[in-house]
Amino acid sequence: MTAFAWRCGALLFALSVSPAWAQLSPNVAAEVGVVSQSYTVNEGESVNELAVPVQIGVSLDSGLSLSLRTAYADVSGDGLTSLGGVADTQLGVGYRRALGTAIVDLAIVSNVPTGQTGLTQDEFATSTRIATDDFAFAVPSLGQGAAISPGIAIAFPAGPSTAFGVAAAYSARSSYEPFAGDSLSYTPADEVVLSAGFDAALGALSTFSLEGSYVIYGDDEVGGNTFSPGDKIAGTMRLVVGGRVARGSLLARYRHVLDGTVGTADRVVSDLRPSQARLALGLALGPPSTNVALSAGARYYGSIEQTDDLLELASFVADQQLLVDFGVAPVVTVSPGVQLRGSFTYTLGLADNVGGASLEGYRASGGLRVDL
């Protein structure tokens, strides 16, 4: 573990032994699951991942909260070198406090590099494949080096049933060596995330929310060369309408990547697929404790206007991709504090209609959540 990671761990430990532990008994929530995903592209070329995510959260009446999240993943596929192991671990500390009519949330999250880096060329090719947005794998990367991310969020009432919030977070990342037997060092860009949101209660179980975010990147550095990723801007709208028997939902999201630069001359480069959009409809039948949710949606990756100066993407993904998702997700509360969750989503790619490779597959998951 790097000195950077040790500093992250030391800070989290110092917060975790706060005198708040001496107060009332903590509330503990633990969740473990299994996620199986399998997709075929180019008429039969498969990509598969089996993941076991684990997360634990502890909250105290004092407003202090602690969290741990990690996962095991195994990746395989046609023409791919198998890759598997424990992914990076995220440790988090949060503190919530009322300030007048507002609520202030302070948080710090550390990415501890328990996942594998130091990959062979073939393993790196597999790692690149599973990071592709189209697959939306539960574990898109096993190892990314150490990082620490402090943040603050403030929410305050804007009416009898509405609230407005703003947030800011900064992520600092350490260098690591991505390739086995190679001293080449890679330092990911630092990030600043700015966001604002609005929430309105339309009834006991009906809500409407809007959220916008802007991500500012520093410089990636590898082998003495620099690359500035393009900043990202995104907006999300959510609507839930209904009661205890049935609730309908609508989700709309759009994200765009601005131009980045390469090298000391700041040569402008465009993201290969700068636009992402998602639209999803849902229907939940039954009370929140035990219900079945049905969903249908579409995801778009790419750019409506393609230009000749863009490099072609690898053959396993399309320049533009339109995906449709159909899902079912049951939730069953078997006893107070014990809940079983499952889901199955079938995905079909329609990229052939816009000049790219096809994609088809599924995501199946099951999990157990226990609240103590």
C-alpha positions in Angstrom: 0.0 0.0 0.0 1.3 3.5 -0.9 2.1 6.2 1.6 -0.9 8.0 0.2 -3.2 5.1 1.0 -1.8 4.9 4.5 -2.6 8.6 5.1 -6.2 7.9 3.9 -6.5 5.0 6.3 -5.1 6.9 9.2 -7.6 9.7 8.7 -10.5 7.3 8.5 -9.4 5.5 11.6 -9.0 8.7 13.6 -12.6 9.7 12.7 -13.9 6.2 13.4 -12.7 6.2 17.0 -14.5 9.5 17.7 -16.2 9.8 21.1 -19.5 9.4 19.3 -19.0 5.7 19.6 -19.7 6.1 23.3 -23.3 7.3 22.6 -26.3 5.2 21.8 -26.1 1.9 20.1 -25.3 2.1 16.4 -27.7 1.2 13.6 -26.0 -1.4 11.3 -27.0 -2.3 7.8 -25.2 -5.1 5.8 -25.9 -6.2 2.3 -24.4 -9.0 0.2 -25.4 -10.1 -3.3 -24.5 -12.0 -6.4 -24.6 -10.4 -9.9 -24.3 -12.4 -13.1 -24.0 -10.5 -16.4 -23.4 -11.9 -19.8 -23.5 -10.1 -23.2 -22.7 -11.0 -26.8 -21.4 -8.6 -29.4 -20.6 -9.0 -33.0 -23.0 -11.9 -33.4 -21.6 -14.3 -30.8 -18.5 -12.8 -29.1 -19.3 -13.0 -25.4 -18.3 -11.0 -22.3 -19.2 -12.3 -18.9 -18.8 -11.1 -15.3 -19.8 -12.7 -12.0 -19.6 -10.3 -9.1 -20.2 -10.6 -5.3 -20.6 -7.0 -3.9 -20.5 -6.5 -0.1 -21.3 -3.3 1.8 -21.7 -2.4 5.4 -23.0 0.8 6.9 -23.1 2.0 10.5 -24.9 5.1 11.6 -25.0 6.7 15.1 -27.6 9.1 16.7 -24.8 11.7 16.9 -24.9 12.0 13.1 -21.7 10.1 12.4 -21.8 7.3 9.9 -19.2 4.8 8.6 -19.3 2.6 5.5 -17.3 -0.1 3.8 -17.9 -1.3 0.2 -16.0 -3.9 -1.8 -16.6 -6.7 -4.2 -15.2 -9.9 -5.8 -15.4 -10.2 -9.6 -14.5 -12.8 -12.2 -14.4 -11.8 -15.8 -14.2 -14.1 -18.9 -15.2 -14.1 -22.5 -14.4 -15.2 -26.1 -10.9 -14.1 -27.0 -10.4 -12.6 -23.5 -7.8 -13.5 -20.8 -9.7 -14.3 -17.6 -9.4 -11.7 -14.9 -10.6 -12.0 -11.3 -10.1 -11.1 -7.7 -11.1 -8.6 -5.0 -11.8 -5.1 -6.3 -10.7 -1.9 -4.6 -12.3 -1.2 -1.2 -14.1 2.1 -0.5 -14.1 3.3 3.2 -16.3 6.2 4.1 -17.0 8.5 7.0 -19.9 10.9 7.1 -21.3 13.4 9.6 -24.7 15.1 9.4 -25.7 18.1 11.5 -28.6 20.5 11.5 -27.7 24.1 11.0 -30.8 26.2 11.6 -33.3 25.0 9.1 -30.6 23.5 6.9 -28.9 20.1 7.1 -25.2 19.8 6.4 -23.5 16.6 5.4 -19.8 16.2 5.5 -18.2 13.1 4.0 -14.8 11.7 3.1 -14.3 8.5 1.1 -11.1 6.7 0.6 -10.4 4.2 -2.2 -8.0 1.6 -0.8 -6.1 -0.3 -3.6 -7.0 -3.8 -2.7 -7.7 -4.6 -6.3 -5.2 -5.9 -8.9 -3.2 -3.4 -11.0 0.1 -4.6 -12.5 -1.7 -6.3 -15.4 -0.3 -8.1 -18.4 -1.1 -6.7 -21.8 -3.9 -9.4 -22.3 -5.3 -8.7 -18.8 -5.3 -5.0 -19.5 -7.3 -5.6 -22.7 -9.9 -7.5 -20.6 -10.0 -4.7 -18.1 -10.6 -2.1 -20.8 -13.4 -4.2 -22.2 -15.4 -4.5 -18.9 -15.1 -0.7 -18.4 -17.2 0.0 -21.5 -20.3 1.9 -20.6 -22.6 -0.3 -22.7 -22.2 -3.3 -20.5 -22.8 -1.4 -17.2 -21.0 -4.1 -15.3 -21.4 -4.2 -11.5 -17.6 -4.1 -11.2 -16.3 -2.1 -14.1 -12.7 -2.0 -12.8 -10.8 -4.2 -10.3 -8.0 -1.7 -9.4 -7.4 2.0 -9.9 -4.9 3.0 -7.2 -5.5 5.0 -4.0 -7.7 8.0 -3.8 -9.3 10.3 -1.2 -12.5 12.3 -1.8 -13.8 14.8 0.8 -17.2 16.4 0.1 -19.9 18.7 1.6 -23.6 18.9 0.9 -26.1 21.4 2.2 -29.9 21.0 2.0 -32.5 23.5 3.1 -36.3 23.9 2.8 -37.6 26.0 -0.1 -41.3 25.6 0.9 -43.7 23.4 2.9 -42.9 20.3 0.8 -39.8 21.3 -1.2 -36.1 21.4 -0.6 -33.0 22.7 -2.4 -29.5 21.4 -2.1 -26.0 22.1 -3.3 -22.9 20.0 -3.0 -19.2 20.0 -3.8 -16.6 17.2 -3.7 -12.9 16.9 -4.6 -11.1 13.6 -5.5 -7.3 13.3 -5.3 -5.7 10.2 -6.8 -2.3 8.6 -6.4 0.0 7.1 -9.0 0.1 3.4 -9.7 1.8 1.1 -12.2 -0.9 -0.4 -14.5 1.4 -3.0 -16.2 3.2 -6.0 -14.7 7.0 -5.9 -15.0 6.9 -2.3 -16.3 7.9 0.8 -14.2 5.6 3.0 -16.3 3.6 5.1 -13.8 0.1 6.4 -14.4 -1.4 9.3 -12.3 -5.2 9.8 -12.9 -6.5 13.3 -13.0 -7.9 14.9 -9.9 -11.6 15.8 -10.0 -13.9 18.5 -8.7 -17.6 17.8 -8.7 -20.2 20.6 -8.3 -23.9 19.7 -8.1 -27.3 21.2 -7.2 -30.7 19.7 -6.8 -34.3 20.3 -6.1 -36.8 17.9 -4.5 -40.6 18.2 -4.0 -43.0 15.9 -2.2 -46.2 15.4 -4.2 -47.8 13.1 -1.7 -47.0 10.4 0.8 -45.1 8.3 -1.7 -44.9 10.7 -4.7 -41.9 12.8 -5.4 -40.3 15.0 -8.1 -36.6 15.9 -8.3 -34.1 17.7 -10.6 -30.4 17.5 -10.3 -27.5 19.0 -12.3 -23.8 18.4 -12.0 -20.5 19.6 -13.5 -17.3 17.6 -13.2 -13.9 19.5 -13.7 -10.8 17.3 -14.4 -7.2 18.1 -13.9 -4.5 16.3 -15.9 -3.8 12.6 -16.4 -0.1 11.9 -16.5 1.6 8.8 -17.9 5.2 8.4 -18.9 5.8 12.1 -18.7 3.0 12.9 -21.0 -0.2 14.7 -20.0 -3.9 14.4 -21.1 -6.7 16.6 -19.8 -10.0 14.7 -20.0 -13.0 16.8 -21.1 -15.2 18.2 -18.3 -18.6 16.5 -17.9 -22.0 18.1 -17.5 -25.1 16.1 -16.6 -28.7 16.6 -15.7 -31.2 14.1 -14.2 -35.0 14.3 -13.6 -37.0 11.8 -11.5 -40.7 11.5 -11.0 -42.5 9.0 -8.8 -46.3 9.1 -8.6 -48.7 6.7 -6.8 -49.5 5.2 -3.4 -48.9 2.0 -1.4 -50.5 -0.3 -3.9 -48.9 0.9 -7.2 -46.3 3.5 -8.0 -45.2 4.7 -11.4 -41.8 6.3 -12.1 -40.0 8.2 -14.8 -36.2 8.8 -15.1 -34.6 11.0 -17.7 -30.8 11.7 -17.7 -28.4 13.3 -20.2 -24.6 13.7 -19.9 -22.2 15.4 -22.2 -18.4 15.3 -22.3 -16.7 18.5 -23.4 -13.5 18.6 -25.5 -10.2 17.7 -23.7 -6.5 18.4 -24.6 -3.4 16.3 -25.1 0.2 17.3 -24.4 2.0 20.5 -23.6 0.7 22.1 -26.8 -2.9 21.6 -25.6 -4.1 19.9 -28.8 -7.8 19.8 -28.6 -9.4 16.3 -28.8 -13.0 15.3 -28.8 -14.5 12.4 -26.8 -15.3 9.5 -29.1 -18.8 9.2 -27.7 -19.5 12.5 -25.9 -23.2 12.1 -25.5 -25.1 9.8 -23.2 -28.8 9.7 -22.6 -31.1 7.5 -20.6 -34.9 7.3 -20.4 -36.6 4.7 -18.1 -40.2 3.9 -17.1 -41.1 1.9 -14.0 -44.1 0.4 -12.2 -43.9 -0.9 -8.7 -46.8 -3.1 -7.5 -47.2 -3.6 -3.7 -46.0 -1.8 -0.6 -42.4 -0.6 -0.3 -41.6 -3.6 2.0 -42.7 -6.3 -0.4 -43.3 -5.5 -4.1 -42.4 -6.2 -7.7 -41.0 -3.5 -9.9 -41.3 -3.7 -13.7 -39.1 -1.4 -15.9 -38.5 -0.5 -19.5 -36.0 2.0 -20.8 -33.5 3.0 -23.4 -29.9 4.1 -23.3 -28.0 6.0 -26.0 -24.2 6.3 -26.2 -22.5 8.3 -28.9 -22.9 11.5 -30.8 -25.6 12.5 -33.3 -23.1 14.3 -35.5 -20.1 12.0 -36.3 -17.0 13.6 -37.7 -14.2 12.1 -39.8 -11.4 13.2 -37.4 -12.7 10.9 -34.6 -10.7 7.7 -34.2 -12.7 4.5 -34.7 -13.6 2.6 -31.6 -12.6 -1.0 -31.0 -14.6 -3.6 -32.9 -16.5 -4.7 -29.8 -18.4 -1.5 -29.4 -20.2 0.8 -31.7 -19.6 4.5 -32.5 -23.2 5.0 -31.5 -25.2 2.5 -29.5 -28.9 2.5 -28.7 -29.8 -0.1 -26.0 -33.2 -1.1 -24.7 -33.6 -2.6 -21.2 -36.6 -4.7 -19.9 -36.4 -5.6 -16.2 -38.2 -7.1 -13.2 -37.1 -6.7 -9.6 -38.9 -8.3 -6.7 -38.3 -7.2 -3.1 -39.5 -9.4 -0.2 -39.3 -8.6 3.5 -39.0 -11.9 5.3 -38.9 -10.5 8.8 -38.3 -7.1 10.5 -34.9 -5.9 9.3 -34.3 -8.8 6.8 -35.0 -8.2 3.1 -34.4 -10.3 0.0 -33.9 -8.5 -3.3 -33.6 -9.8 -6.8 -33.6 -8.5 -10.4 -33.4 -9.6 -14.0 -32.8 -7.2 -16.9 -32.7 -8.2 -20.6 -30.7 -5.8 -22.8 -30.9 -5.6 -26.6 -28.7 -3.3 -28.7 -30.0 -1.6 -31.8 -26.7 -0.2 -33.0 -27.1 -1.9 -36.3 -29.7 0.7 -37.1 -27.1 3.5 -36.6 -24.0 1.9 -38.1 -22.4 -0.2 -35.3 -22.0 -3.5 -33.7 -24.9 -5.4 -32.1 -25.2 -6.2 -28.4 -27.5 -8.6 -26.5 -27.5 -10.0 -23.0 -28.8 -10.0 -19.4 -28.1 -9.0 -15.8 -29.4 -11.2 -13.0 -28.9 -10.5 -9.4 -29.9 -11.6 -5.9 -29.1 -10.2 -2.5 -29.8 -10.1 1.2 -30.0 -7.0 3.3 -30.0 -7.1 7.1 -30.7 -4.0 9.3 -29.8 -4.3 13.0 
